[in-house]
Amino acid sequence: QEPRVPSLLSSLLSPTTMFSLPSLSATIRSLNAMAAARPVAFGATSAAFKTTTADVLVQTAVEGRSLETLDLRRTAVFTLFGGGWMGFGQYYLYCRLFERLVPGTTAP
């Protein structure tokens, strides 16, 4: 008999799950509050984190490098690009400049 692969829902509801749903819900509420309080800093930080993670993933999974042989200069450039342009730059472009050009296009 083949072993059953548990569904995502049953594994989430399992007593051995690392994250409980109430704590995950509280974490999401906390992140939403931080984003609302400081949208530019939150956007820059999350964009820098995403680009850093993406570059490390590409270097290890696609290029086959080990963590010890990562190109740290390249990763630093991606981090700065993510936080600088994707975080700060695009926030001001899409939320400030576009709002001035076409009022009512961004969320309050």
ChimeraX attribute file (.defattr): number of C-alpha atoms within 10 A of each C-alpha:
attribute: neighborCount
match mode: 1-to-1
recipient: residues
	/A:1	3
	/A:2	4
	/A:3	5
	/A:4	6
	/A:5	7
	/A:6	9
	/A:7	8
	/A:8	9
	/A:9	8
	/A:10	10
	/A:11	12
	/A:12	15
	/A:13	12
	/A:14	12
	/A:15	10
	/A:16	9
	/A:17	11
	/A:18	8
	/A:19	13
	/A:20	13
	/A:21	12
	/A:22	9
	/A:23	10
	/A:24	11
	/A:25	12
	/A:26	11
	/A:27	12
	/A:28	12
	/A:29	12
	/A:30	12
	/A:31	13
	/A:32	13
	/A:33	12
	/A:34	13
	/A:35	15
	/A:36	11
	/A:37	11
	/A:38	10
	/A:39	16
	/A:40	18
	/A:41	16
	/A:42	19
	/A:43	20
	/A:44	24
	/A:45	18
	/A:46	17
	/A:47	23
	/A:48	23
	/A:49	16
	/A:50	16
	/A:51	21
	/A:52	22
	/A:53	15
	/A:54	15
	/A:55	21
	/A:56	22
	/A:57	15
	/A:58	13
	/A:59	19
	/A:60	15
	/A:61	11
	/A:62	10
	/A:63	11
	/A:64	12
	/A:65	15
	/A:66	11
	/A:67	12
	/A:68	7
	/A:69	10
	/A:70	16
	/A:71	13
	/A:72	13
	/A:73	9
	/A:74	14
	/A:75	18
	/A:76	15
	/A:77	13
	/A:78	22
	/A:79	24
	/A:80	19
	/A:81	19
	/A:82	23
	/A:83	25
	/A:84	18
	/A:85	17
	/A:86	20
	/A:87	22
	/A:88	20
	/A:89	16
	/A:90	17
	/A:91	18
	/A:92	15
	/A:93	12
	/A:94	13
	/A:95	15
	/A:96	14
	/A:97	13
	/A:98	14
	/A:99	15
	/A:100	12
	/A:101	9
	/A:102	9
	/A:103	10
	/A:104	10
	/A:105	13
	/A:106	12
	/A:107	6
	/A:108	5
